[in-house]
């Protein structure tokens, strides 16, 4: 019997958790899509999330032998990044938006000048990751790798010329609002999740 690929395993876990939604969605990037990965439904089922994080932690362990911190943007990726850091025995920190600018949450003591891996949940345009990289650069943090659970661009998006590694890479179309076929058909738009990023 053929073993499922990493892609198939992660996609199955999203489906089993009812975390892959079909409809007409407004993404954090402002673009519209027929498909939405609702990672909150994974987070509310820790056993499913842990299975995915085990795969991600193993991938990072193989590819990045030496680093100090796992850094994730608030809020959706905090649980993911925290679990990765726990499994790899690393420190954890998160960034959040304040006055529309990504910043490191106050109180983290040893991040400046360290070496970090960035862990995000879903990649569409790479905008949030770019904000995190800019924020870390201000603190002289060296970024050893960028990892996401799902890459909706199937590898087409690089952030500041850097590749983004993923567990699940598939091409999911995202449309500018003015070119969205679902808007043209009058299908109601849903904005799932929550983000402080202004559209």
C-alpha positions in Angstrom: 0.0 0.0 0.0 1.4 3.4 -1.0 2.2 5.8 1.8 0.4 9.2 1.5 2.6 12.1 0.6 3.2 15.0 3.0 0.8 17.1 0.9 -1.9 14.5 1.0 -1.5 14.0 4.8 -1.8 17.7 5.6 -4.7 18.2 3.2 -6.5 15.3 4.8 -6.0 16.7 8.3 -7.5 20.1 7.1 -10.5 18.2 5.7 -11.0 16.0 8.7 -11.0 19.2 10.9 -13.5 20.9 8.6 -10.8 23.5 8.1 -11.0 23.7 4.3 -14.0 25.9 3.4 -15.5 26.5 0.0 -17.5 29.7 -0.9 -16.6 33.3 -1.6 -14.0 34.7 0.8 -12.0 37.9 1.4 -8.5 37.0 2.3 -6.1 38.9 4.6 -4.4 40.2 1.5 -7.6 41.8 0.3 -8.0 39.3 -2.6 -11.0 37.1 -3.0 -11.0 33.3 -3.3 -13.3 30.3 -3.6 -11.2 28.4 -1.0 -10.3 29.3 2.6 -8.0 27.4 5.0 -9.6 28.1 8.4 -6.7 27.3 10.7 -8.7 28.2 13.7 -10.6 24.9 13.3 -7.2 23.2 13.5 -6.3 25.1 16.6 -9.5 24.2 18.4 -8.6 20.5 17.7 -5.1 20.2 19.3 -4.6 16.6 18.3 -5.0 17.4 14.6 -2.8 20.5 14.9 -0.1 18.5 16.7 0.0 16.0 13.9 0.7 18.8 11.4 3.2 20.6 13.7 5.1 17.3 14.1 5.6 17.2 10.3 6.7 20.9 10.3 9.0 20.5 13.2 10.7 17.5 11.6 11.1 19.5 8.3 12.7 22.4 10.2 15.0 20.0 12.2 16.3 18.5 8.9 16.8 21.8 7.1 17.9 24.3 9.8 20.4 22.8 12.3 21.2 25.9 14.3 18.9 28.7 15.4 17.6 30.3 18.7 14.0 31.4 18.2 10.8 30.5 16.4 8.9 33.7 15.6 5.3 33.9 14.4 2.9 36.7 13.6 -0.2 37.2 15.8 -2.7 35.8 16.1 -3.4 32.8 14.0 0.2 31.5 13.8 1.0 31.9 17.5 -0.3 28.4 18.5 1.5 26.8 15.5 4.8 28.6 16.2 4.7 28.0 19.9 4.2 24.2 19.4 7.0 24.1 16.9 9.3 25.9 19.4 8.3 23.5 22.1 9.0 20.4 20.0 12.4 21.7 18.8 13.4 23.0 22.3 13.8 26.6 21.1 12.6 29.9 22.4 9.4 31.5 21.1 8.4 35.1 20.3 5.6 36.6 18.3 5.0 39.8 16.4 1.8 41.8 16.3 0.5 45.0 14.6 0.5 48.2 16.5 -0.7 51.3 14.7 -0.7 49.3 11.5 3.0 48.4 11.9 4.3 44.9 12.7 6.3 45.0 15.9 7.7 42.4 18.4 5.4 42.0 21.3 7.0 43.8 24.3 8.5 41.7 27.0 10.6 39.3 25.0 14.1 39.6 26.3 16.6 37.8 24.2 15.4 38.2 20.6 17.7 41.0 19.5 20.8 39.8 17.6 19.6 36.1 17.7 19.0 33.6 14.8 15.4 32.8 14.1 13.0 30.7 12.0 9.8 32.4 11.0 6.7 30.2 11.1 3.4 31.4 9.5 0.1 29.6 8.9 -1.0 30.4 5.3 0.9 32.0 2.5 -1.0 33.9 -0.2 1.0 37.0 -1.2 3.7 36.9 1.5 2.7 40.4 2.8 2.6 39.4 6.5 5.9 37.5 6.3 7.5 40.5 4.7 6.3 42.7 7.6 7.7 40.2 10.1 11.1 40.2 8.3 11.2 44.0 8.3 10.4 43.9 12.1 13.1 41.4 12.8 15.7 43.2 10.7 15.2 46.3 13.0 16.3 44.1 15.9 19.3 42.6 14.0 17.7 39.2 14.0 19.1 36.8 11.4 16.4 34.7 9.7 17.5 31.2 9.1 14.4 30.0 7.3 10.7 30.8 6.6 8.1 28.0 7.0 4.3 27.9 6.4 1.7 25.2 6.8 0.0 26.0 3.5 1.5 27.8 0.4 -1.5 28.8 -1.7 0.8 30.0 -4.5 2.4 26.5 -5.0 5.9 27.9 -4.6 5.4 31.0 -6.9 5.8 33.5 -4.0 9.2 34.3 -2.6 9.6 36.9 0.2 12.4 39.4 -0.3 14.0 36.9 -2.7 13.9 34.1 -0.1 12.1 30.8 -0.7 9.2 29.9 1.6 9.1 26.2 2.7 5.7 24.6 3.2 4.0 21.3 4.1 1.2 21.8 1.6 1.8 23.6 -1.6 -1.1 24.0 -4.1 -2.2 26.6 -6.5 -5.4 28.3 -5.2 -6.5 31.2 -7.3 -7.0 34.5 -5.6 -8.6 37.4 -7.4 -8.4 41.2 -7.1 -11.9 42.3 -6.1 -12.6 44.1 -9.4 -11.8 40.9 -11.3 -13.5 38.4 -9.0 -15.9 36.0 -10.8 -17.8 35.4 -7.6 -18.5 39.1 -7.1 -19.6 39.2 -10.8 -22.1 36.4 -10.0 -23.4 38.3 -6.9 -22.3 35.5 -4.5 -22.2 37.0 -1.0 -18.7 37.7 0.3 -17.5 36.3 3.6 -14.5 37.6 5.6 -13.5 34.8 7.9 -10.9 35.0 10.7 -9.6 38.2 12.2 -6.7 40.4 11.4 -5.6 43.9 12.4 -4.2 44.4 8.8 -6.1 47.0 7.0 -7.5 45.9 3.6 
